[in-house]
């Protein structure tokens, strides 16, 4: 599995990893990283819904942040909520 680092994420590193059936988000960094992740996905011509799964290496705030926030998208405002 090849990991792609998401630049600009605060806290722990955050990665995208392609899987056989889904795109994975590995760690989410600090709680305020949702928009950074979205911008990175858009730069790759990927949608916010493309990462189907979030893998956390452990539950510290700098790795998990608000992982639920990264898992949902407010379509009306085109941003994560």
C-alpha positions in Angstrom: 0.0 0.0 0.0 1.5 3.3 -1.0 0.9 6.2 1.4 0.6 9.9 0.2 1.2 12.5 2.9 -1.3 15.3 3.1 0.7 18.6 3.4 -0.2 21.3 5.9 -2.0 19.0 8.4 -1.3 20.1 12.0 -0.4 17.5 14.7 0.5 14.0 13.5 1.0 13.3 9.9 -2.1 12.4 7.8 -2.0 10.1 4.8 -4.1 8.9 2.0 -3.7 5.2 1.0 -5.4 3.5 -1.9 -6.9 0.1 -1.1 -8.5 -2.6 -3.2 -12.0 -1.4 -2.5 -11.6 2.1 -1.0 -9.4 5.1 -0.4 -8.3 5.2 3.2 -7.5 8.3 5.3 -4.8 7.3 7.8 -4.9 9.5 10.9 -6.6 12.9 10.8 -4.2 15.1 12.8 -5.6 17.9 15.0 -9.3 18.7 15.2 -9.0 21.7 12.9 -7.6 19.8 9.9 -10.9 19.0 8.1 -10.7 21.8 5.5 -7.0 21.1 4.8 -7.9 17.4 4.0 -10.7 18.6 1.8 -8.5 21.0 -0.1 -5.9 18.3 -0.6 -8.6 15.9 -1.9 -9.8 18.5 -4.4 -6.3 19.1 -5.6 -6.2 15.5 -6.6 -9.6 15.8 -8.2 -11.1 13.6 -5.5 -14.3 14.2 -3.7 -14.7 14.5 0.1 -16.7 11.2 0.0 -13.9 9.3 -1.7 -12.1 8.2 1.5 -14.4 5.4 2.6 -12.6 4.5 5.8 -10.4 6.2 8.4 -7.6 4.3 10.0 -6.3 5.6 13.3 -2.9 4.5 14.5 -4.0 5.4 18.0 -6.5 7.7 19.7 -4.4 10.6 20.8 -5.9 14.0 19.8 -3.0 14.8 17.4 -3.7 11.6 15.5 -7.5 11.2 15.8 -8.5 14.9 16.0 -12.2 15.0 15.2 -12.2 11.9 13.0 -16.0 12.0 12.8 -15.8 15.5 11.4 -13.6 14.2 8.6 -16.1 11.4 7.9 -19.0 13.7 7.2 -19.6 16.4 4.6 -22.0 19.3 4.6 -23.0 19.4 0.9 -24.8 22.7 1.2 -21.6 24.5 2.2 -19.2 22.3 0.4 -17.2 21.8 3.5 -16.7 19.1 6.1 -18.7 19.4 9.3 
